[in-house]
């Protein structure tokens, strides 16, 4: 028995963050766009479905050397980060 005490665990417990920052250029996000690292290694933005007037555009000048087996994304601070994919 735990005398009615319920403990919830969440977040990152002792491990590293999801990924590692690999980009040096900070990208400023605009609402209504999805940001991703393209096959060419540059950061691109593309309008979300609700954004009728937006256009696809390259937004970064830094080229990221992509490695197989890694996922590349824009982290919360606006920098490109990489994370090792499972089963890749």
MIDOSE-1310 file (N, C-alpha, C; in nm, 2 decimals, decimal comma, always signed):
residues 88
xxxx	+0,08/-0,12/+0,00/+0,00/+0,00/+0,00/+0,09/+0,13/+0,00; +0,04/+0,23/-0,07/+0,11/+0,35/-0,07/+0,03/+0,46/-0,01; -0,07/+0,43/+0,07/-0,14/+0,53/+0,15/-0,20/+0,64/+0,06; -0,25/+0,61/-0,06/-0,32/+0,70/-0,14/-0,23/+0,80/-0,22
xxxx	-0,10/+0,77/-0,21/+0,00/+0,86/-0,28/+0,02/+0,81/-0,42; +0,00/+0,89/-0,52/+0,02/+0,86/-0,66/+0,14/+0,94/-0,71; +0,23/+0,88/-0,77/+0,35/+0,94/-0,83/+0,35/+0,93/-0,98; +0,35/+1,04/-1,05/+0,36/+1,04/-1,19/+0,50/+1,08/-1,23
xxxx	+0,56/+1,00/-1,32/+0,69/+1,03/-1,38/+0,68/+1,07/-1,52; +0,74/+1,17/-1,56/+0,74/+1,21/-1,70/+0,87/+1,29/-1,73; +0,90/+1,31/-1,85/+1,02/+1,39/-1,89/+1,14/+1,30/-1,91; +1,25/+1,36/-1,91/+1,38/+1,30/-1,94/+1,45/+1,27/-1,80
xxxx	+1,45/+1,14/-1,77/+1,51/+1,10/-1,64/+1,65/+1,05/-1,65; +1,75/+1,13/-1,64/+1,88/+1,09/-1,64/+1,95/+1,06/-1,78; +1,87/+1,06/-1,89/+1,92/+1,04/-2,02/+1,96/+1,17/-2,08; +2,01/+1,16/-2,21/+2,04/+1,28/-2,28/+1,91/+1,33/-2,35
xxxx	+1,92/+1,45/-2,40/+1,81/+1,51/-2,47/+1,78/+1,43/-2,60; +1,67/+1,46/-2,67/+1,64/+1,38/-2,78/+1,75/+1,37/-2,89; +1,81/+1,49/-2,91/+1,92/+1,49/-3,01/+2,03/+1,58/-2,98; +2,12/+1,60/-3,07/+2,24/+1,68/-3,06/+2,23/+1,80/-3,16
xxxx	+2,26/+1,92/-3,11/+2,26/+2,03/-3,20/+2,38/+2,02/-3,30; +2,35/+2,04/-3,42/+2,46/+2,03/-3,53/+2,47/+2,16/-3,61; +2,36/+2,24/-3,60/+2,37/+2,37/-3,68/+2,41/+2,48/-3,60; +2,47/+2,58/-3,66/+2,52/+2,70/-3,59/+2,43/+2,82/-3,62
xxxx	+2,35/+2,81/-3,73/+2,26/+2,92/-3,77/+2,13/+2,91/-3,70; +2,08/+3,02/-3,64/+1,95/+3,02/-3,57/+1,84/+3,06/-3,68; +1,74/+2,98/-3,69/+1,63/+3,00/-3,78/+1,51/+3,06/-3,70; +1,46/+3,17/-3,74/+1,34/+3,23/-3,68/+1,22/+3,17/-3,74
xxxx	+1,13/+3,11/-3,66/+1,01/+3,05/-3,72/+0,90/+3,15/-3,73; +0,81/+3,13/-3,83/+0,69/+3,21/-3,85/+0,57/+3,11/-3,84; +0,46/+3,16/-3,78/+0,35/+3,07/-3,77/+0,29/+3,03/-3,90; +0,24/+2,91/-3,91/+0,17/+2,87/-4,04/+0,27/+2,79/-4,13
xxxx	+0,39/+2,77/-4,09/+0,49/+2,70/-4,17/+0,54/+2,57/-4,10; +0,58/+2,47/-4,18/+0,65/+2,36/-4,13/+0,79/+2,37/-4,17; +0,89/+2,35/-4,08/+1,03/+2,36/-4,11/+1,10/+2,22/-4,11; +1,19/+2,20/-4,21/+1,25/+2,07/-4,22/+1,39/+2,09/-4,29
xxxx	+1,47/+1,99/-4,28/+1,60/+1,99/-4,35/+1,58/+1,91/-4,47; +1,60/+1,97/-4,59/+1,58/+1,90/-4,72/+1,69/+1,81/-4,76; +1,67/+1,74/-4,87/+1,77/+1,64/-4,92/+1,90/+1,71/-4,95; +1,89/+1,84/-4,99/+2,01/+1,92/-5,02/+2,09/+1,97/-4,90
xxxx	+2,03/+1,95/-4,77/+2,11/+1,98/-4,65/+2,07/+2,12/-4,60; +1,98/+2,19/-4,67/+1,94/+2,33/-4,62/+1,81/+2,32/-4,55; +1,78/+2,42/-4,47/+1,65/+2,43/-4,40/+1,55/+2,49/-4,49; +1,43/+2,43/-4,50/+1,33/+2,48/-4,59/+1,20/+2,50/-4,50
xxxx	+1,11/+2,59/-4,55/+0,98/+2,60/-4,49/+0,88/+2,58/-4,59; +0,77/+2,52/-4,55/+0,66/+2,49/-4,65/+0,53/+2,53/-4,57; +0,43/+2,59/-4,64/+0,31/+2,63/-4,57/+0,23/+2,51/-4,52; +0,17/+2,52/-4,41/+0,07/+2,42/-4,36/-0,06/+2,44/-4,44
xxxx	-0,14/+2,34/-4,43/-0,27/+2,34/-4,50/-0,35/+2,47/-4,48; -0,35/+2,52/-4,36/-0,43/+2,63/-4,32/-0,37/+2,77/-4,38; -0,25/+2,76/-4,42/-0,18/+2,88/-4,47/-0,19/+2,88/-4,62; -0,30/+2,95/-4,67/-0,33/+2,95/-4,81/-0,23/+3,04/-4,90
xxxx	-0,18/+3,14/-4,84/-0,10/+3,24/-4,91/+0,05/+3,21/-4,91; +0,10/+3,12/-4,82/+0,24/+3,09/-4,81/+0,30/+3,02/-4,92; +0,43/+3,03/-4,94/+0,51/+2,96/-5,04/+0,63/+2,88/-4,98; +0,67/+2,78/-5,05/+0,79/+2,70/-5,01/+0,91/+2,79/-5,03
xxxx	+1,00/+2,79/-4,93/+1,12/+2,87/-4,95/+1,23/+2,82/-4,86; +1,36/+2,83/-4,92/+1,48/+2,80/-4,84/+1,50/+2,91/-4,74; +1,52/+2,88/-4,61/+1,53/+2,98/-4,51/+1,67/+2,99/-4,44; +1,75/+2,89/-4,46/+1,88/+2,89/-4,40/+1,99/+2,90/-4,51
xxxx	+2,11/+2,95/-4,47/+2,22/+2,95/-4,55/+2,33/+2,85/-4,52; +2,31/+2,78/-4,41/+2,40/+2,68/-4,36/+2,36/+2,54/-4,42; +2,46/+2,47/-4,48/+2,44/+2,34/-4,53/+2,47/+2,24/-4,43; +2,38/+2,15/-4,40/+2,41/+2,04/-4,30/+2,45/+1,92/-4,37
xxxx	+2,56/+1,86/-4,32/+2,61/+1,73/-4,38/+2,53/+1,62/-4,31; +2,43/+1,56/-4,39/+2,34/+1,46/-4,33/+2,41/+1,32/-4,33; +2,39/+1,25/-4,22/+2,44/+1,11/-4,21/+2,33/+1,01/-4,22; +2,35/+0,90/-4,28/+2,24/+0,80/-4,28/+2,21/+0,75/-4,14
xxxx	+2,08/+0,72/-4,12/+2,04/+0,67/-3,99/+2,01/+0,78/-3,89; +2,00/+0,90/-3,93/+1,97/+1,01/-3,84/+1,86/+1,09/-3,89; +1,78/+1,15/-3,79/+1,67/+1,23/-3,82/+1,71/+1,38/-3,80; +1,68/+1,47/-3,89/+1,72/+1,61/-3,87/+1,60/+1,70/-3,85
xxxx	+1,60/+1,79/-3,76/+1,49/+1,87/-3,73/+1,53/+2,00/-3,67; +1,44/+2,10/-3,66/+1,47/+2,23/-3,60/+1,43/+2,22/-3,45; +1,52/+2,24/-3,36/+1,49/+2,23/-3,22/+1,41/+2,35/-3,17; +1,38/+2,35/-3,04/+1,30/+2,46/-2,98/+1,36/+2,60/-2,99
xxxx	+1,50/+2,60/-2,99/+1,57/+2,72/-2,99/+1,59/+2,77/-3,14; +1,56/+2,69/-3,24/+1,57/+2,73/-3,38/+1,69/+2,68/-3,45; +1,77/+2,59/-3,39/+1,89/+2,54/-3,45/+1,86/+2,40/-3,50; +1,94/+2,36/-3,60/+1,92/+2,22/-3,66/+1,98/+2,12/-3,56
xxxx	+1,91/+2,01/-3,53/+1,96/+1,91/-3,44/+1,94/+1,77/-3,51; +2,02/+1,67/-3,46/+2,01/+1,54/-3,52/+1,98/+1,44/-3,41; +1,90/+1,34/-3,44/+1,87/+1,23/-3,34/+1,89/+1,10/-3,42; +1,96/+1,00/-3,35/+1,97/+0,87/-3,41/+1,84/+0,80/-3,42
xxxx	+1,81/+0,74/-3,53/+1,68/+0,67/-3,55/+1,70/+0,53/-3,50; +1,60/+0,47/-3,43/+1,60/+0,33/-3,40/+1,57/+0,25/-3,52; +1,63/+0,13/-3,52/+1,61/+0,04/-3,64/+1,66/+0,09/-3,77; +1,75/+0,18/-3,77/+1,80/+0,24/-3,90/+1,94/+0,20/-3,92
